[in-house]
Amino acid sequence: MASVIRPGTAALPAPLPELPARYERAADERVNRVGAIPFLLMHLAPLGVFFTGFGWSELALCVGLYVTRMFFITAGYHRYFAHRSYKLGRGMQLLMAIGGASAAQKGPLWWAGHHRDHHRYSDTERDIHSPKRGFWWSHMGWIVCRKYDATPIHRIKDFAKYPELRFLNRYHLLPAIALGVACFALGGAKALFGGFFLSTVLLYHGTFSINSLMHVFGTRRYRTADTSRNSMLLALLTLGEGWHNNHHYYPSSTRQGFFWWELDISYALLKALSWVGLVRGLRSPPARVLAANRVDPEAS
């Protein structure tokens, strides 16, 4: 069931339990030692900067690739494909999917389908990456095991009907490889290691931190049936995803920073795109929803 608490009801999350001293995972939940090799190599690749050098141009490229691809993950994979919180034409839809795939976080159908399961079963035993199972598991253990290799097509039938998205989901590494080749062609090995590889690894852990940290650290504005929290720091690092308690309370909203002081860069960029007609139907929570189910009814 969804984690959102409808106005007029209330629930508080159970505290995160301590894991047993010897926690045994099922065979398909253990690290896939062969399948995880590319993921490990990606983490080792940025060390190449010690051989190629790292300067201001590589730093600028790294930051630019991080921010650009974080937008495609947060605005595309998450808010569009997983939650359908706004509308796109078919061309822009494909562009969002290609941009998200360039982050090397698998295909749009895989990503969004599993995320829908996270919301459906948030902080229960069926949650794919609940921190109740430990930091390692919620941060990236669930990614490097065999259990979630397959795309849950039954959760994402609305987008699986598009053949171009099914193709991209199957060959999801093509955009990332093309981006890496472009970096090398334009800036050589320094751009490849200091720009592409380093930004990709930083992007991994920026994205993963929402799964592992935002149900453990931060503040709670709304009563939800899960342990979601808000964090300004994580919102800055992830272009607005750190307003996670807001998001779990009203996941159909495109805007996750509900109030003017809650910086939500992804929403601001989508708003700008809506002014030129590339994006439409952006959603924000109505006033009655914003006012309901406060953990502290007197808080602003």
C-alpha positions as CSV (number, residue, x, y, z in Angstrom):
1,M,0.0,0.0,0.0
2,A,1.2,3.6,-0.6
3,S,2.9,5.4,2.3
4,V,1.0,8.6,2.0
5,I,-1.4,9.4,4.9
6,R,-4.5,11.1,3.6
7,P,-5.7,14.3,5.3
8,G,-7.8,13.4,8.3
9,T,-5.7,10.4,9.4
10,A,-2.5,10.1,11.3
11,A,0.3,7.7,11.9
12,L,3.8,7.7,13.2
13,P,6.6,5.5,11.9
14,A,8.1,2.7,13.9
15,P,11.7,3.3,15.0
16,L,14.4,1.7,13.0
17,P,15.2,-1.6,14.7
18,E,18.7,-2.9,15.5
19,L,19.9,-5.6,13.1
20,P,20.9,-8.9,14.6
21,A,24.6,-9.4,15.2
22,R,24.7,-12.1,12.4
23,Y,22.3,-11.1,9.8
24,E,21.9,-13.7,7.1
25,R,20.6,-12.7,3.7
26,A,18.9,-15.0,1.2
27,A,21.2,-16.3,-1.6
28,D,19.8,-13.9,-4.2
29,E,20.3,-10.9,-1.8
30,R,24.0,-11.4,-1.5
31,V,26.5,-9.6,-3.6
32,N,26.7,-11.0,-7.1
33,R,30.4,-11.2,-7.3
34,V,30.5,-11.4,-11.1
35,G,27.7,-9.0,-11.9
36,A,29.1,-6.4,-9.5
37,I,32.5,-6.2,-11.3
38,P,31.5,-3.3,-13.6
39,F,30.1,-1.4,-10.6
40,L,33.4,-1.9,-8.8
41,L,35.4,-0.9,-11.8
42,M,33.4,2.3,-12.2
43,H,34.4,3.2,-8.6
44,L,38.0,2.5,-9.3
45,A,38.1,4.4,-12.6
46,P,38.2,8.0,-11.1
47,L,41.6,7.0,-9.6
48,G,42.9,7.6,-13.1
49,V,43.1,11.3,-12.3
50,F,46.3,10.6,-10.4
51,F,47.9,9.6,-13.7
52,T,46.2,12.1,-16.0
53,G,45.9,15.1,-13.7
54,F,42.9,17.1,-12.6
55,G,42.5,20.8,-13.3
56,W,39.8,23.5,-13.3
57,S,38.4,22.4,-16.7
58,E,38.0,18.8,-15.4
59,L,36.3,20.1,-12.2
60,A,33.9,22.2,-14.3
61,L,33.1,19.2,-16.5
62,C,32.6,17.0,-13.5
63,V,30.2,19.5,-11.8
64,G,28.4,20.1,-15.1
65,L,27.9,16.4,-15.8
66,Y,26.8,15.8,-12.2
67,V,24.2,18.5,-12.2
68,T,22.9,17.8,-15.7
69,R,22.5,14.1,-15.1
70,M,21.1,14.5,-11.6
71,F,18.4,16.6,-13.2
72,F,17.6,13.8,-15.7
73,I,17.4,11.3,-12.8
74,T,15.3,13.4,-10.4
75,A,13.1,15.1,-13.0
76,G,13.0,12.3,-15.5
77,Y,13.4,8.9,-13.9
78,H,11.9,9.9,-10.6
79,R,9.2,12.5,-11.0
80,Y,8.1,11.7,-14.5
81,F,8.6,7.9,-15.1
82,A,8.1,6.7,-11.5
83,H,5.3,9.2,-10.5
84,R,3.9,10.7,-13.6
85,S,3.7,14.0,-11.8
86,Y,3.7,16.0,-15.1
87,K,3.3,15.5,-18.8
88,L,5.7,15.3,-21.7
89,G,5.5,14.8,-25.4
90,R,6.9,11.6,-26.8
91,G,10.1,13.3,-28.0
92,M,10.8,15.0,-24.7
93,Q,9.9,11.7,-23.0
94,L,12.6,9.9,-24.9
95,L,15.1,12.7,-24.2
96,M,14.4,12.4,-20.5
97,A,14.9,8.7,-20.7
98,I,18.2,9.0,-22.6
99,G,19.5,11.6,-20.2
100,G,18.6,9.4,-17.2
101,A,20.3,6.4,-18.8
102,S,23.5,8.5,-19.3
103,A,23.9,8.4,-15.5
104,A,24.5,4.6,-15.8
105,Q,21.8,3.8,-13.2
106,K,20.1,1.2,-15.5
107,G,17.1,1.8,-17.7
108,P,14.0,4.0,-17.1
109,L,11.6,1.1,-16.8
110,W,13.8,-0.7,-14.4
111,W,14.5,2.4,-12.2
112,A,10.9,3.6,-12.1
113,G,9.3,0.2,-11.7
114,H,11.4,-0.6,-8.7
115,H,10.8,2.9,-7.2
116,R,7.1,2.4,-7.5
117,D,7.5,-0.8,-5.4
118,H,9.5,1.3,-2.8
119,H,6.5,3.6,-2.4
120,R,4.0,0.8,-2.4
121,Y,5.8,-1.1,0.4
122,S,7.8,1.7,2.0
123,D,9.6,0.5,5.3
124,T,7.9,-2.9,5.2
125,E,9.6,-6.2,4.7
126,R,8.8,-5.9,1.0
127,D,10.5,-2.5,0.6
128,I,13.4,-3.0,-1.8
129,H,15.9,-0.7,0.0
130,S,14.6,0.1,3.5
131,P,17.3,1.2,5.9
132,K,15.7,-1.1,8.4
133,R,17.8,-3.8,6.7
134,G,21.0,-1.8,7.3
135,F,22.9,1.1,5.6
136,W,24.8,-1.1,3.2
137,W,21.7,-2.8,1.9
138,S,19.7,0.5,1.5
139,H,22.6,2.4,-0.1
140,M,23.7,-0.1,-2.7
141,G,23.5,-3.7,-1.5
142,W,20.1,-4.2,-3.2
143,I,21.7,-3.0,-6.5
144,V,24.6,-5.4,-6.6
145,C,22.6,-8.6,-5.8
146,R,20.7,-10.7,-8.2
147,K,17.2,-10.3,-6.7
148,Y,16.3,-7.1,-8.5
149,D,18.1,-7.6,-11.8
150,A,14.8,-8.0,-13.7
151,T,12.6,-5.0,-14.7
152,P,9.3,-5.2,-12.9
153,I,7.2,-4.7,-16.1
154,H,4.0,-5.2,-14.2
155,R,4.6,-2.0,-12.3
156,I,5.5,0.1,-15.3
157,K,3.1,-1.0,-18.0
158,D,2.1,2.6,-18.8
159,F,5.6,3.3,-20.1
160,A,6.5,-0.2,-21.2
161,K,4.1,0.2,-24.1
162,Y,6.6,2.5,-25.9
163,P,9.1,0.4,-28.0
164,E,11.8,3.0,-27.8
165,L,11.7,2.9,-24.0
166,R,11.8,-0.9,-24.0
167,F,14.8,-0.7,-26.3
168,L,16.6,1.8,-24.1
169,N,15.8,-0.1,-21.0
170,R,17.4,-3.2,-22.6
171,Y,20.5,-1.4,-23.9
172,H,20.6,1.1,-21.1
173,L,24.4,1.5,-21.1
174,L,24.5,3.0,-24.6
175,P,23.9,6.6,-23.6
176,A,26.5,6.4,-20.8
177,I,29.1,4.8,-23.1
178,A,28.4,7.5,-25.8
179,L,28.9,10.2,-23.2
180,G,32.1,8.7,-22.0
181,V,33.4,8.5,-25.6
182,A,32.4,12.1,-26.2
183,C,34.3,13.2,-23.1
184,F,37.4,11.4,-24.3
185,A,37.1,12.7,-27.8
186,L,36.7,16.3,-26.7
187,G,39.0,16.4,-23.7
188,G,41.2,13.3,-23.7
189,A,41.9,11.0,-20.8
190,K,41.7,13.9,-18.3
191,A,38.1,14.6,-19.3
192,L,37.2,10.9,-19.3
193,F,38.6,10.1,-15.8
194,G,38.1,13.5,-14.1
195,G,34.9,14.4,-15.8
196,F,32.9,11.4,-16.8
197,F,34.0,8.7,-14.4
198,L,34.3,10.9,-11.3
199,S,30.9,12.6,-11.8
200,T,29.2,9.2,-12.4
201,V,30.4,7.8,-9.1
202,L,29.5,11.0,-7.3
203,L,26.1,10.8,-8.9
204,Y,25.6,7.2,-7.8
205,H,26.1,8.1,-4.2
206,G,24.1,11.3,-4.4
207,T,21.2,9.3,-5.6
208,F,21.7,6.4,-3.3
209,S,21.9,8.7,-0.2
210,I,18.2,9.4,-0.6
211,N,17.5,5.7,-0.1
212,S,19.9,5.1,2.8
213,L,19.9,8.4,4.7
214,M,16.5,10.1,4.1
215,H,14.6,7.5,6.2
216,V,17.1,7.9,9.1
217,F,18.3,11.5,9.4
218,G,16.5,14.8,9.1
219,T,13.2,16.3,10.2
220,R,9.6,15.2,9.7
221,R,6.9,17.8,8.9
222,Y,4.2,15.3,8.0
223,R,2.9,12.1,9.6
224,T,3.4,9.3,7.1
225,A,3.3,5.5,7.5
226,D,7.0,5.3,6.8
227,T,10.2,6.9,8.3
228,S,10.8,9.5,5.5
229,R,12.5,12.7,6.5
230,N,13.5,16.1,5.0
231,S,17.1,17.5,4.7
232,M,18.2,20.8,3.3
233,L,21.7,19.5,2.7
234,L,20.5,16.4,0.7
235,A,18.1,18.7,-1.2
236,L,21.0,20.8,-2.3
237,L,23.1,17.8,-3.3
238,T,20.2,16.1,-5.2
239,L,18.5,19.2,-6.8
240,G,15.5,18.9,-4.4
241,E,15.2,15.2,-3.6
242,G,16.1,15.8,0.0
243,W,12.5,17.0,0.8
244,H,11.8,13.3,1.1
245,N,9.1,13.5,3.9
246,N,7.2,16.0,1.7
247,H,7.5,13.6,-1.2
248,H,6.3,10.5,0.6
249,Y,3.4,12.5,2.0
250,Y,2.2,13.6,-1.4
251,P,4.2,11.7,-4.1
252,S,2.1,12.9,-7.0
253,S,3.4,16.4,-6.6
254,T,6.1,17.5,-9.1
255,R,7.3,20.0,-6.6
256,Q,9.0,18.4,-3.6
257,G,10.1,21.6,-1.9
258,F,6.6,22.6,-0.8
259,F,7.5,26.0,0.6
260,W,9.4,29.0,-0.9
261,W,12.4,28.4,1.4
262,E,12.7,24.7,0.4
263,L,15.0,25.0,-2.6
264,D,14.0,22.5,-5.3
265,I,16.2,23.0,-8.3
266,S,14.7,20.2,-10.4
267,Y,11.2,21.8,-10.0
268,A,12.6,25.2,-10.9
269,L,14.1,23.9,-14.1
270,L,10.9,22.0,-15.0
271,K,9.0,25.2,-14.4
272,A,11.3,27.1,-16.8
273,L,10.8,24.3,-19.4
274,S,7.0,24.7,-19.0
275,W,7.3,28.4,-20.0
276,V,8.5,27.3,-23.4
277,G,6.0,24.5,-23.8
278,L,8.3,21.5,-23.4
279,V,6.7,20.5,-20.1
280,R,3.1,20.7,-19.0
281,G,0.8,19.8,-16.2
282,L,3.2,20.4,-13.3
283,R,1.6,19.5,-10.0
284,S,1.9,21.1,-6.5
285,P,0.0,20.1,-3.4
286,P,-3.2,22.0,-2.6
287,A,-3.3,24.2,0.5
288,R,-5.5,21.8,2.4
289,V,-3.0,19.0,1.9
290,L,-0.1,21.3,3.0
291,A,-1.9,22.1,6.2
292,A,-3.0,18.6,7.2
293,N,-1.2,15.8,9.1
294,R,1.5,18.0,10.6
295,V,3.8,16.3,13.1
296,D,3.8,19.7,14.9
297,P,0.5,21.4,14.1
298,E,1.9,24.7,15.3
299,A,4.9,24.6,12.9
300,S,4.9,26.7,9.8
